[in-house]
Amino acid sequence: MTIETTAAGILALIAIMTAVTLLTRFGGVFIMSFVRINPRIESFINTMASSVLIAIIVPMAVSGDAGALAALVVTAVTMLALRKPLPAIAAGIAAAGVVRYLA
């Protein structure tokens, strides 16, 4: 299936992506309404969030450019020092920007 890259085609793609996103988000909440949250399931949910983050970061660390590696290192160091995610993310973005600007 192909969709033309006209204004109507682009709007159709955006609408499809919106519907899929809403379906997955609302579907997950609907399904989890039937699950009793016990400590084991809570542990699984917390671990799953970390594993998704690691799955996104590891390929960047292995094959990323200098900006990606700088962002990874600065974010990790800032997170370990401050224990707050927002400053760590901001520092990582800034590090990537500086390294890519200078390179």
Biopython code that builds the backbone (N, CA, C, O; Angstrom):
import numpy as np
from Bio.PDB.StructureBuilder import StructureBuilder

atoms = [
    (1, "MET", "N", (0.845, -1.175, 0.000)),
    (1, "MET", "CA", (0.000, 0.000, 0.000)),
    (1, "MET", "C", (0.886, 1.232, 0.000)),
    (1, "MET", "O", (1.823, 1.331, 0.793)),
    (2, "THR", "N", (0.599, 2.145, -0.864)),
    (2, "THR", "CA", (1.334, 3.399, -0.913)),
    (2, "THR", "C", (0.361, 4.560, -0.787)),
    (2, "THR", "O", (-0.794, 4.479, -1.206)),
    (3, "ILE", "N", (0.848, 5.619, -0.210)),
    (3, "ILE", "CA", (0.054, 6.837, -0.077)),
    (3, "ILE", "C", (0.834, 7.955, -0.739)),
    (3, "ILE", "O", (2.023, 8.135, -0.478)),
    (4, "GLU", "N", (0.169, 8.693, -1.584)),
    (4, "GLU", "CA", (0.809, 9.799, -2.276)),
    (4, "GLU", "C", (1.297, 10.860, -1.288)),
    (4, "GLU", "O", (0.670, 11.086, -0.253)),
    (5, "THR", "N", (2.397, 11.498, -1.606)),
    (5, "THR", "CA", (2.933, 12.542, -0.729)),
    (5, "THR", "C", (2.361, 13.912, -1.092)),
    (5, "THR", "O", (3.091, 14.888, -1.263)),
    (6, "THR", "N", (1.063, 13.952, -1.199)),
    (6, "THR", "CA", (0.366, 15.225, -1.387)),
    (6, "THR", "C", (-0.105, 15.695, -0.020)),
    (6, "THR", "O", (0.103, 15.015, 0.985)),
    (7, "ALA", "N", (-0.727, 16.836, 0.011)),
    (7, "ALA", "CA", (-1.221, 17.351, 1.291)),
    (7, "ALA", "C", (-2.245, 16.400, 1.902)),
    (7, "ALA", "O", (-2.221, 16.165, 3.110)),
    (8, "ALA", "N", (-3.136, 15.854, 1.096)),
    (8, "ALA", "CA", (-4.143, 14.929, 1.604)),
    (8, "ALA", "C", (-3.499, 13.625, 2.073)),
    (8, "ALA", "O", (-3.910, 13.061, 3.087)),
    (9, "GLY", "N", (-2.498, 13.146, 1.346)),
    (9, "GLY", "CA", (-1.808, 11.926, 1.737)),
    (9, "GLY", "C", (-1.066, 12.075, 3.052)),
    (9, "GLY", "O", (-1.078, 11.177, 3.893)),
    (10, "ILE", "N", (-0.423, 13.217, 3.217)),
    (10, "ILE", "CA", (0.296, 13.474, 4.469)),
    (10, "ILE", "C", (-0.684, 13.573, 5.632)),
    (10, "ILE", "O", (-0.426, 13.029, 6.706)),
    (11, "LEU", "N", (-1.789, 14.254, 5.432)),
    (11, "LEU", "CA", (-2.807, 14.338, 6.481)),
    (11, "LEU", "C", (-3.374, 12.960, 6.822)),
    (11, "LEU", "O", (-3.655, 12.670, 7.984)),
    (12, "ALA", "N", (-3.540, 12.107, 5.799)),
    (12, "ALA", "CA", (-4.029, 10.747, 6.041)),
    (12, "ALA", "C", (-3.022, 9.960, 6.871)),
    (12, "ALA", "O", (-3.406, 9.233, 7.787)),
    (13, "LEU", "N", (-1.747, 10.100, 6.559)),
    (13, "LEU", "CA", (-0.714, 9.423, 7.344)),
    (13, "LEU", "C", (-0.708, 9.897, 8.791)),
    (13, "LEU", "O", (-0.591, 9.088, 9.712)),
    (14, "ILE", "N", (-0.833, 11.186, 8.990)),
    (14, "ILE", "CA", (-0.866, 11.729, 10.354)),
    (14, "ILE", "C", (-2.086, 11.190, 11.101)),
    (14, "ILE", "O", (-1.988, 10.831, 12.275)),
    (15, "ALA", "N", (-3.226, 11.133, 10.429)),
    (15, "ALA", "CA", (-4.439, 10.609, 11.067)),
    (15, "ALA", "C", (-4.283, 9.131, 11.426)),
    (15, "ALA", "O", (-4.710, 8.706, 12.500)),
    (16, "ILE", "N", (-3.677, 8.351, 10.540)),
    (16, "ILE", "CA", (-3.459, 6.924, 10.815)),
    (16, "ILE", "C", (-2.513, 6.747, 11.996)),
    (16, "ILE", "O", (-2.775, 5.941, 12.890)),
    (17, "MET", "N", (-1.417, 7.495, 12.003)),
    (17, "MET", "CA", (-0.467, 7.391, 13.120)),
    (17, "MET", "C", (-1.100, 7.825, 14.431)),
    (17, "MET", "O", (-0.818, 7.239, 15.476)),
    (18, "THR", "N", (-1.957, 8.848, 14.392)),
    (18, "THR", "CA", (-2.664, 9.289, 15.589)),
    (18, "THR", "C", (-3.584, 8.200, 16.111)),
    (18, "THR", "O", (-3.621, 7.928, 17.311)),
    (19, "ALA", "N", (-4.329, 7.578, 15.201)),
    (19, "ALA", "CA", (-5.248, 6.511, 15.608)),
    (19, "ALA", "C", (-4.500, 5.327, 16.215)),
    (19, "ALA", "O", (-4.927, 4.777, 17.230)),
    (20, "VAL", "N", (-3.388, 4.936, 15.601)),
    (20, "VAL", "CA", (-2.610, 3.812, 16.127)),
    (20, "VAL", "C", (-2.047, 4.146, 17.502)),
    (20, "VAL", "O", (-2.079, 3.311, 18.406)),
    (21, "THR", "N", (-1.532, 5.357, 17.663)),
    (21, "THR", "CA", (-0.990, 5.771, 18.957)),
    (21, "THR", "C", (-2.074, 5.757, 20.033)),
    (21, "THR", "O", (-1.859, 5.233, 21.126)),
    (22, "LEU", "N", (-3.232, 6.328, 19.729)),
    (22, "LEU", "CA", (-4.331, 6.343, 20.696)),
    (22, "LEU", "C", (-4.812, 4.936, 21.026)),
    (22, "LEU", "O", (-5.103, 4.631, 22.182)),
    (23, "LEU", "N", (-4.897, 4.080, 20.014)),
    (23, "LEU", "CA", (-5.315, 2.702, 20.248)),
    (23, "LEU", "C", (-4.362, 1.968, 21.186)),
    (23, "LEU", "O", (-4.802, 1.268, 22.097)),
    (24, "THR", "N", (-3.051, 2.128, 20.963)),
    (24, "THR", "CA", (-2.101, 1.431, 21.831)),
    (24, "THR", "C", (-2.121, 1.991, 23.243)),
    (24, "THR", "O", (-2.035, 1.231, 24.207)),
    (25, "ARG", "N", (-2.232, 3.295, 23.381)),
    (25, "ARG", "CA", (-2.254, 3.889, 24.724)),
    (25, "ARG", "C", (-3.527, 3.525, 25.482)),
    (25, "ARG", "O", (-3.465, 3.067, 26.623)),
    (26, "PHE", "N", (-4.674, 3.726, 24.852)),
    (26, "PHE", "CA", (-5.935, 3.402, 25.521)),
    (26, "PHE", "C", (-6.095, 1.890, 25.690)),
    (26, "PHE", "O", (-6.645, 1.433, 26.692)),
    (27, "GLY", "N", (-5.621, 1.124, 24.726)),
    (27, "GLY", "CA", (-5.695, -0.328, 24.820)),
    (27, "GLY", "C", (-4.884, -0.865, 25.990)),
    (27, "GLY", "O", (-5.322, -1.778, 26.690)),
    (28, "GLY", "N", (-3.702, -0.295, 26.201)),
    (28, "GLY", "CA", (-2.883, -0.718, 27.334)),
    (28, "GLY", "C", (-3.546, -0.414, 28.662)),
    (28, "GLY", "O", (-3.519, -1.238, 29.576)),
    (29, "VAL", "N", (-4.132, 0.746, 28.773)),
    (29, "VAL", "CA", (-4.841, 1.112, 30.006)),
    (29, "VAL", "C", (-6.055, 0.204, 30.203)),
    (29, "VAL", "O", (-6.332, -0.229, 31.322)),
    (30, "PHE", "N", (-6.781, -0.085, 29.115)),
    (30, "PHE", "CA", (-7.951, -0.949, 29.203)),
    (30, "PHE", "C", (-7.562, -2.358, 29.646)),
    (30, "PHE", "O", (-8.202, -2.929, 30.529)),
    (31, "ILE", "N", (-6.530, -2.913, 29.044)),
    (31, "ILE", "CA", (-6.090, -4.265, 29.405)),
    (31, "ILE", "C", (-5.582, -4.300, 30.840)),
    (31, "ILE", "O", (-5.876, -5.241, 31.577)),
    (32, "MET", "N", (-4.822, -3.284, 31.244)),
    (32, "MET", "CA", (-4.276, -3.277, 32.609)),
    (32, "MET", "C", (-5.374, -3.062, 33.653)),
    (32, "MET", "O", (-5.141, -3.311, 34.836)),
    (33, "SER", "N", (-6.557, -2.610, 33.249)),
    (33, "SER", "CA", (-7.647, -2.461, 34.222)),
    (33, "SER", "C", (-8.149, -3.819, 34.704)),
    (33, "SER", "O", (-8.814, -3.901, 35.737)),
    (34, "PHE", "N", (-7.839, -4.881, 33.969)),
    (34, "PHE", "CA", (-8.238, -6.223, 34.359)),
    (34, "PHE", "C", (-7.147, -6.968, 35.143)),
    (34, "PHE", "O", (-7.377, -8.082, 35.612)),
    (35, "VAL", "N", (-5.975, -6.364, 35.286)),
    (35, "VAL", "CA", (-4.845, -7.028, 35.946)),
    (35, "VAL", "C", (-4.701, -6.478, 37.354)),
    (35, "VAL", "O", (-4.676, -5.265, 37.565)),
    (36, "ARG", "N", (-4.606, -7.387, 38.310)),
    (36, "ARG", "CA", (-4.359, -6.958, 39.686)),
    (36, "ARG", "C", (-2.868, -6.681, 39.853)),
    (36, "ARG", "O", (-2.034, -7.543, 39.574)),
    (37, "ILE", "N", (-2.541, -5.485, 40.305)),
    (37, "ILE", "CA", (-1.140, -5.095, 40.439)),
    (37, "ILE", "C", (-0.614, -5.615, 41.778)),
    (37, "ILE", "O", (-0.968, -5.107, 42.842)),
    (38, "ASN", "N", (0.231, -6.627, 41.700)),
    (38, "ASN", "CA", (0.902, -7.124, 42.895)),
    (38, "ASN", "C", (2.369, -6.726, 42.810)),
    (38, "ASN", "O", (2.784, -6.196, 41.779)),
    (39, "PRO", "N", (3.164, -6.953, 43.831)),
    (39, "PRO", "CA", (4.564, -6.529, 43.789)),
    (39, "PRO", "C", (5.354, -7.101, 42.608)),
    (39, "PRO", "O", (6.241, -6.439, 42.070)),
    (40, "ARG", "N", (5.029, -8.323, 42.215)),
    (40, "ARG", "CA", (5.754, -8.935, 41.094)),
    (40, "ARG", "C", (5.458, -8.205, 39.785)),
    (40, "ARG", "O", (6.371, -7.944, 39.001)),
    (41, "ILE", "N", (4.203, -7.880, 39.548)),
    (41, "ILE", "CA", (3.832, -7.164, 38.322)),
    (41, "ILE", "C", (4.378, -5.739, 38.350)),
    (41, "ILE", "O", (4.833, -5.232, 37.324)),
    (42, "GLU", "N", (4.338, -5.100, 39.495)),
    (42, "GLU", "CA", (4.903, -3.750, 39.616)),
    (42, "GLU", "C", (6.392, -3.762, 39.302)),
    (42, "GLU", "O", (6.888, -2.866, 38.619)),
    (43, "SER", "N", (7.102, -4.760, 39.792)),
    (43, "SER", "CA", (8.528, -4.903, 39.503)),
    (43, "SER", "C", (8.758, -5.102, 38.010)),
    (43, "SER", "O", (9.689, -4.528, 37.444)),
    (44, "PHE", "N", (7.911, -5.914, 37.362)),
    (44, "PHE", "CA", (8.019, -6.133, 35.925)),
    (44, "PHE", "C", (7.832, -4.829, 35.152)),
    (44, "PHE", "O", (8.589, -4.539, 34.226)),
    (45, "ILE", "N", (6.829, -4.049, 35.532)),
    (45, "ILE", "CA", (6.553, -2.789, 34.833)),
    (45, "ILE", "C", (7.732, -1.825, 34.990)),
    (45, "ILE", "O", (8.139, -1.187, 34.019)),
    (46, "ASN", "N", (8.276, -1.717, 36.189)),
    (46, "ASN", "CA", (9.430, -0.834, 36.409)),
    (46, "ASN", "C", (10.645, -1.304, 35.633)),
    (46, "ASN", "O", (11.376, -0.489, 35.071)),
    (47, "THR", "N", (10.868, -2.605, 35.596)),
    (47, "THR", "CA", (12.017, -3.142, 34.865)),
    (47, "THR", "C", (11.832, -2.971, 33.366)),
    (47, "THR", "O", (12.800, -2.705, 32.652)),
    (48, "MET", "N", (10.613, -3.120, 32.880)),
    (48, "MET", "CA", (10.339, -2.975, 31.451)),
    (48, "MET", "C", (10.684, -1.557, 30.977)),
    (48, "MET", "O", (11.247, -1.388, 29.895)),
    (49, "ALA", "N", (10.354, -0.553, 31.767)),
    (49, "ALA", "CA", (10.668, 0.826, 31.387)),
    (49, "ALA", "C", (12.175, 1.000, 31.241)),
    (49, "ALA", "O", (12.641, 1.636, 30.296)),
    (50, "SER", "N", (12.932, 0.440, 32.169)),
    (50, "SER", "CA", (14.394, 0.543, 32.096)),
    (50, "SER", "C", (14.943, -0.205, 30.893)),
    (50, "SER", "O", (15.867, 0.278, 30.238)),
    (51, "SER", "N", (14.396, -1.366, 30.591)),
    (51, "SER", "CA", (14.911, -2.150, 29.471)),
    (51, "SER", "C", (14.630, -1.470, 28.132)),
    (51, "SER", "O", (15.443, -1.566, 27.212)),
    (52, "VAL", "N", (13.504, -0.793, 28.012)),
    (52, "VAL", "CA", (13.215, -0.053, 26.779)),
    (52, "VAL", "C", (14.204, 1.092, 26.621)),
    (52, "VAL", "O", (14.706, 1.331, 25.522)),
    (53, "LEU", "N", (14.485, 1.792, 27.692)),
    (53, "LEU", "CA", (15.465, 2.881, 27.642)),
    (53, "LEU", "C", (16.838, 2.361, 27.245)),
    (53, "LEU", "O", (17.519, 2.971, 26.421)),
    (54, "ILE", "N", (17.245, 1.250, 27.819)),
    (54, "ILE", "CA", (18.541, 0.669, 27.478)),
    (54, "ILE", "C", (18.570, 0.229, 26.021)),
    (54, "ILE", "O", (19.580, 0.405, 25.341)),
    (55, "ALA", "N", (17.469, -0.342, 25.535)),
    (55, "ALA", "CA", (17.404, -0.768, 24.136)),
    (55, "ALA", "C", (17.531, 0.404, 23.173)),
    (55, "ALA", "O", (17.990, 0.225, 22.045)),
    (56, "ILE", "N", (17.137, 1.586, 23.592)),
    (56, "ILE", "CA", (17.280, 2.770, 22.746)),
    (56, "ILE", "C", (18.700, 3.320, 22.825)),
    (56, "ILE", "O", (19.242, 3.786, 21.822)),
    (57, "ILE", "N", (19.300, 3.270, 24.001)),
    (57, "ILE", "CA", (20.597, 3.898, 24.218)),
    (57, "ILE", "C", (21.766, 3.072, 23.699)),
    (57, "ILE", "O", (22.710, 3.634, 23.143)),
    (58, "VAL", "N", (21.729, 1.767, 23.863)),
    (58, "VAL", "CA", (22.875, 0.924, 23.498)),
    (58, "VAL", "C", (23.258, 1.039, 22.024)),
    (58, "VAL", "O", (24.447, 1.175, 21.736)),
    (59, "PRO", "N", (22.320, 0.991, 21.072)),
    (59, "PRO", "CA", (22.745, 1.157, 19.678)),
    (59, "PRO", "C", (23.419, 2.505, 19.412)),
    (59, "PRO", "O", (24.341, 2.588, 18.600)),
    (60, "MET", "N", (22.963, 3.561, 20.092)),
    (60, "MET", "CA", (23.614, 4.868, 19.930)),
    (60, "MET", "C", (25.028, 4.834, 20.481)),
    (60, "MET", "O", (25.934, 5.437, 19.906)),
    (61, "ALA", "N", (25.224, 4.134, 21.588)),
    (61, "ALA", "CA", (26.559, 4.063, 22.186)),
    (61, "ALA", "C", (27.511, 3.267, 21.294)),
    (61, "ALA", "O", (28.698, 3.584, 21.213)),
    (62, "VAL", "N", (26.997, 2.247, 20.634)),
    (62, "VAL", "CA", (27.846, 1.386, 19.807)),
    (62, "VAL", "C", (28.161, 2.037, 18.468)),
    (62, "VAL", "O", (29.311, 2.019, 18.030)),
    (63, "SER", "N", (27.157, 2.610, 17.810)),
    (63, "SER", "CA", (27.385, 3.118, 16.456)),
    (63, "SER", "C", (27.127, 4.613, 16.306)),
    (63, "SER", "O", (27.066, 5.118, 15.185)),
    (64, "GLY", "N", (26.975, 5.318, 17.404)),
    (64, "GLY", "CA", (26.675, 6.743, 17.334)),
    (64, "GLY", "C", (27.906, 7.585, 17.030)),
    (64, "GLY", "O", (29.037, 7.105, 17.105)),
    (65, "ASP", "N", (27.671, 8.834, 16.690)),
    (65, "ASP", "CA", (28.772, 9.753, 16.437)),
    (65, "ASP", "C", (29.285, 10.310, 17.769)),
    (65, "ASP", "O", (28.829, 9.906, 18.839)),
    (66, "ALA", "N", (30.223, 11.227, 17.691)),
    (66, "ALA", "CA", (30.823, 11.800, 18.905)),
    (66, "ALA", "C", (29.787, 12.552, 19.734)),
    (66, "ALA", "O", (29.861, 12.547, 20.963)),
    (67, "GLY", "N", (28.832, 13.193, 19.087)),
    (67, "GLY", "CA", (27.785, 13.903, 19.809)),
    (67, "GLY", "C", (26.913, 12.973, 20.632)),
    (67, "GLY", "O", (26.560, 13.286, 21.769)),
    (68, "ALA", "N", (26.564, 11.824, 20.054)),
    (68, "ALA", "CA", (25.745, 10.844, 20.783)),
    (68, "ALA", "C", (26.508, 10.278, 21.971)),
    (68, "ALA", "O", (25.945, 10.113, 23.054)),
    (69, "LEU", "N", (27.781, 9.982, 21.771)),
    (69, "LEU", "CA", (28.587, 9.451, 22.874)),
    (69, "LEU", "C", (28.767, 10.494, 23.977)),
    (69, "LEU", "O", (28.709, 10.159, 25.160)),
    (70, "ALA", "N", (28.984, 11.752, 23.600)),
    (70, "ALA", "CA", (29.112, 12.813, 24.597)),
    (70, "ALA", "C", (27.813, 12.974, 25.382)),
    (70, "ALA", "O", (27.834, 13.141, 26.601)),
    (71, "ALA", "N", (26.697, 12.923, 24.686)),
    (71, "ALA", "CA", (25.391, 13.036, 25.353)),
    (71, "ALA", "C", (25.194, 11.889, 26.333)),
    (71, "ALA", "O", (24.714, 12.098, 27.447)),
    (72, "LEU", "N", (25.558, 10.693, 25.928)),
    (72, "LEU", "CA", (25.406, 9.526, 26.788)),
    (72, "LEU", "C", (26.248, 9.654, 28.050)),
    (72, "LEU", "O", (25.759, 9.414, 29.153)),
    (73, "VAL", "N", (27.502, 10.029, 27.891)),
    (73, "VAL", "CA", (28.406, 10.138, 29.043)),
    (73, "VAL", "C", (27.978, 11.269, 29.968)),
    (73, "VAL", "O", (27.913, 11.083, 31.183)),
    (74, "VAL", "N", (27.688, 12.430, 29.412)),
    (74, "VAL", "CA", (27.305, 13.575, 30.237)),
    (74, "VAL", "C", (25.983, 13.309, 30.952)),
    (74, "VAL", "O", (25.829, 13.674, 32.118)),
    (75, "THR", "N", (25.033, 12.681, 30.273)),
    (75, "THR", "CA", (23.756, 12.358, 30.908)),
    (75, "THR", "C", (23.953, 11.391, 32.061)),
    (75, "THR", "O", (23.377, 11.573, 33.134)),
    (76, "ALA", "N", (24.770, 10.357, 31.846)),
    (76, "ALA", "CA", (25.023, 9.373, 32.905)),
    (76, "ALA", "C", (25.704, 10.004, 34.111)),
    (76, "ALA", "O", (25.307, 9.754, 35.249)),
    (77, "VAL", "N", (26.719, 10.815, 33.872)),
    (77, "VAL", "CA", (27.454, 11.447, 34.979)),
    (77, "VAL", "C", (26.550, 12.414, 35.733)),
    (77, "VAL", "O", (26.556, 12.440, 36.963)),
    (78, "THR", "N", (25.773, 13.210, 35.002)),
    (78, "THR", "CA", (24.875, 14.166, 35.647)),
    (78, "THR", "C", (23.793, 13.442, 36.446)),
    (78, "THR", "O", (23.435, 13.875, 37.541)),
    (79, "MET", "N", (23.277, 12.355, 35.907)),
    (79, "MET", "CA", (22.246, 11.592, 36.612)),
    (79, "MET", "C", (22.815, 10.984, 37.886)),
    (79, "MET", "O", (22.148, 10.991, 38.921)),
    (80, "LEU", "N", (24.031, 10.461, 37.830)),
    (80, "LEU", "CA", (24.648, 9.892, 39.025)),
    (80, "LEU", "C", (24.945, 10.966, 40.073)),
    (80, "LEU", "O", (24.832, 10.720, 41.274)),
    (81, "ALA", "N", (25.321, 12.148, 39.613)),
    (81, "ALA", "CA", (25.668, 13.220, 40.549)),
    (81, "ALA", "C", (24.428, 13.860, 41.176)),
    (81, "ALA", "O", (24.397, 14.089, 42.385)),
    (82, "LEU", "N", (23.406, 14.151, 40.367)),
    (82, "LEU", "CA", (22.252, 14.903, 40.856)),
    (82, "LEU", "C", (21.046, 14.034, 41.208)),
    (82, "LEU", "O", (20.201, 14.441, 42.006)),
    (83, "ARG", "N", (20.963, 12.851, 40.622)),
    (83, "ARG", "CA", (19.814, 11.953, 40.822)),
    (83, "ARG", "C", (18.489, 12.588, 40.377)),
    (83, "ARG", "O", (17.431, 12.303, 40.938)),
    (84, "LYS", "N", (18.569, 13.443, 39.370)),
    (84, "LYS", "CA", (17.369, 14.088, 38.828)),
    (84, "LYS", "C", (17.415, 13.959, 37.306)),
    (84, "LYS", "O", (18.398, 14.363, 36.685)),
    (85, "PRO", "N", (16.371, 13.405, 36.699)),
    (85, "PRO", "CA", (16.429, 13.147, 35.259)),
    (85, "PRO", "C", (16.387, 14.386, 34.369)),
    (85, "PRO", "O", (17.060, 14.416, 33.338)),
    (86, "LEU", "N", (15.620, 15.403, 34.738)),
    (86, "LEU", "CA", (15.490, 16.557, 33.847)),
    (86, "LEU", "C", (16.815, 17.301, 33.636)),
    (86, "LEU", "O", (17.163, 17.582, 32.489)),
    (87, "PRO", "N", (17.570, 17.632, 34.698)),
    (87, "PRO", "CA", (18.869, 18.260, 34.455)),
    (87, "PRO", "C", (19.831, 17.347, 33.686)),
    (87, "PRO", "O", (20.640, 17.826, 32.892)),
    (88, "ALA", "N", (19.742, 16.051, 33.918)),
    (88, "ALA", "CA", (20.615, 15.119, 33.209)),
    (88, "ALA", "C", (20.303, 15.112, 31.714)),
    (88, "ALA", "O", (21.211, 15.115, 30.883)),
    (89, "ILE", "N", (19.013, 15.101, 31.381)),
    (89, "ILE", "CA", (18.617, 15.130, 29.970)),
    (89, "ILE", "C", (19.046, 16.445, 29.327)),
    (89, "ILE", "O", (19.558, 16.451, 28.208)),
    (90, "ALA", "N", (18.840, 17.546, 30.024)),
    (90, "ALA", "CA", (19.232, 18.857, 29.485)),
    (90, "ALA", "C", (20.738, 18.925, 29.266)),
    (90, "ALA", "O", (21.199, 19.449, 28.252)),
    (91, "ALA", "N", (21.497, 18.401, 30.208)),
    (91, "ALA", "CA", (22.954, 18.410, 30.070)),
    (91, "ALA", "C", (23.392, 17.537, 28.890)),
    (91, "ALA", "O", (24.309, 17.903, 28.154)),
    (92, "GLY", "N", (22.743, 16.392, 28.711)),
    (92, "GLY", "CA", (23.077, 15.528, 27.583)),
    (92, "GLY", "C", (22.772, 16.174, 26.248)),
    (92, "GLY", "O", (23.562, 16.072, 25.310)),
    (93, "ILE", "N", (21.629, 16.839, 26.157)),
    (93, "ILE", "CA", (21.271, 17.534, 24.919)),
    (93, "ILE", "C", (22.263, 18.651, 24.635)),
    (93, "ILE", "O", (22.694, 18.832, 23.497)),
    (94, "ALA", "N", (22.622, 19.397, 25.670)),
    (94, "ALA", "CA", (23.593, 20.478, 25.500)),
    (94, "ALA", "C", (24.950, 19.932, 25.061)),
    (94, "ALA", "O", (25.601, 20.508, 24.189)),
    (95, "ALA", "N", (25.373, 18.826, 25.662)),
    (95, "ALA", "CA", (26.668, 18.235, 25.293)),
    (95, "ALA", "C", (26.668, 17.791, 23.832)),
    (95, "ALA", "O", (27.633, 18.029, 23.105)),
    (96, "ALA", "N", (25.581, 17.146, 23.407)),
    (96, "ALA", "CA", (25.493, 16.720, 22.009)),
    (96, "ALA", "C", (25.537, 17.929, 21.071)),
    (96, "ALA", "O", (26.204, 17.899, 20.037)),
    (97, "GLY", "N", (24.828, 18.978, 21.439)),
    (97, "GLY", "CA", (24.811, 20.181, 20.615)),
    (97, "GLY", "C", (26.175, 20.831, 20.502)),
    (97, "GLY", "O", (26.584, 21.243, 19.417)),
    (98, "VAL", "N", (26.883, 20.925, 21.623)),
    (98, "VAL", "CA", (28.212, 21.543, 21.616)),
    (98, "VAL", "C", (29.178, 20.720, 20.789)),
    (98, "VAL", "O", (29.908, 21.267, 19.963)),
    (99, "VAL", "N", (29.192, 19.409, 21.001)),
    (99, "VAL", "CA", (30.127, 18.561, 20.266)),
    (99, "VAL", "C", (29.832, 18.598, 18.769)),
    (99, "VAL", "O", (30.755, 18.667, 17.958)),
    (100, "ARG", "N", (28.563, 18.553, 18.400)),
    (100, "ARG", "CA", (28.227, 18.586, 16.970)),
    (100, "ARG", "C", (28.477, 19.950, 16.344)),
    (100, "ARG", "O", (28.787, 20.050, 15.157)),
    (101, "TYR", "N", (28.342, 20.990, 17.142)),
    (101, "TYR", "CA", (28.632, 22.336, 16.627)),
    (101, "TYR", "C", (30.127, 22.511, 16.379)),
    (101, "TYR", "O", (30.531, 23.102, 15.377)),
    (102, "LEU", "N", (30.944, 21.997, 17.293)),
    (102, "LEU", "CA", (32.389, 22.143, 17.179)),
    (102, "LEU", "C", (33.008, 21.191, 16.160)),
    (102, "LEU", "O", (34.100, 21.449, 15.654)),
    (103, "ALA", "N", (32.325, 20.103, 15.858)),
    (103, "ALA", "CA", (32.905, 19.107, 14.930)),
    (103, "ALA", "C", (32.705, 19.470, 13.488)),
    (103, "ALA", "O", (33.135, 18.734, 12.601)),
]
sb = StructureBuilder()
sb.init_structure("model")
sb.init_model(0)
sb.init_chain("A")
sb.init_seg("    ")
for serial, (resi, resn, name, xyz) in enumerate(atoms, 1):
    if name == "N":
        sb.init_residue(resn, " ", resi, " ")
    sb.init_atom(name, np.array(xyz, "f"), 0.0, 1.0, " ", f" {name:<3s}", serial, name[0])
structure = sb.get_structure()
